[in-house]
């Protein structure tokens, strides 16, 4: 799919101008002057407008270039959403790890507080 797009030198119309598939990867999912959601919506709308059927006149073959653009943008969106979810999960895991390390440190302090003076002096001399 991407090979075909690069060979065809596909460009995506946006408020920022015509963008290559490489540029599309850099766009935000939502918001800003141009976003992936806006591009996908415009392509979807254009596909629907071009696919009006006639039951009398034989319709032409759907626009392959337009379909390819739409599939590419949907793929980029799916990958970016997966990356976003993975980053959120990693952040949650880091936060949980920090909480556990803080609790371990507290328990170590409590353990030291429970030791007698002689035990503490032995520990101190061992350092």
N, C-alpha and C positions, 0 to 999 in steps of 0.2 A: 504494500500500500504506500509506504513512504518512498520506496524506490520509484514507483510510478509517478508520485507527486513531484519528486525532484527532477525526474526526466522531463515531465511536462512543464516544469518551472511554474507550478501553481502559485498564485498570489491571492491573498484574501483581502477584500475591501474592508477597510475600517476607517473610523474618523481620523486615525493617525496616518492614513495613506495605505497603499498596497503593501501587505506584509508577506514574507515568505513563510514556509512551514517552520523554519528555525525560529523566526521572530514570534510566531504564534505561541511557542512554548514559554515565552517570557511574559505573556499577558496574564493579568490577574484573573481569577475565576469570576469574580464580581467586582463592580465598581470601576472607577477611573474613566478616562476618555474612551478606551476600548477594552472590552473584556471578553473572555471566552464565551460567556453566556449570551452576550449580545450577538456575537458572530454566529453561534450555533442557532439562535432564534431566527436570525436573518436568513441563513441558509435553509433552515427548515421551512420557513415561510415561502421562500423562492421555490423550493422543491414542490411544495403543495400547490403553488400558483401554476407551475409548469406541468402539473400532472392532471389537469382537468381532462376528464374522459368524455368522449363522444360515443354514443351508441350507434351512430350512423356513419361518421367519418372515422377512418382508421387513423388512430393517433400515432405520432412518431415515437421513436425509442426515447426513453427518459435520458436526460442530460447526464452522461457518465461523469463528466468533470465536476458538475455540481454535487452529485452523489458522493464522489470521492472526497471533495472538500468537506462535506458534512460528516462523513465517516472519520476523516482525519481529526476534525475538531472534537467530535465525540470521544475519540480515543485519547486525545490530549487531556480532555476534561476528566476522563475516567482515571488516567494515570496520576494527574495532579491531585484528584480527590483521594486516591490511595496513598500518595505521598503525604498529604496533609493529615490523614488519619494515622499513618505510621509515626509522624512527628508528634502528634498529640499523645499517642500511646507511649512513645519514648519519654516524653516530658512527664507523664504521669508516673512512669516507672522510676525515673530519676527522683521525683519528689518523694515517692514511697521509700526509696532507698535512703534518702536523706533523713526521713522520719525514723526509719529503723536504726540508722547509725546514731541518731541523737538519743534514742531510747537506750541503745547499748551503752553509750557513754554515760548516761544517767545511772544505769544499773551498775556500771563499773565504779562510779563515784560512791554509790550507796554501799557497794561491797567493801570498798576501802574504809568507809565510815564505820562499818561494822567490825572492823579488825581492832585488835588491841594495840596498845602503844608499842609493845615489844615487836609485834608482827610488822607494824608500820616502819619501825626503825630498821628491821632486817631488810625490808623491801627497799628502803631508802639507801642503805649501804650497798645493796645489790645493783644499784643503778650507776 
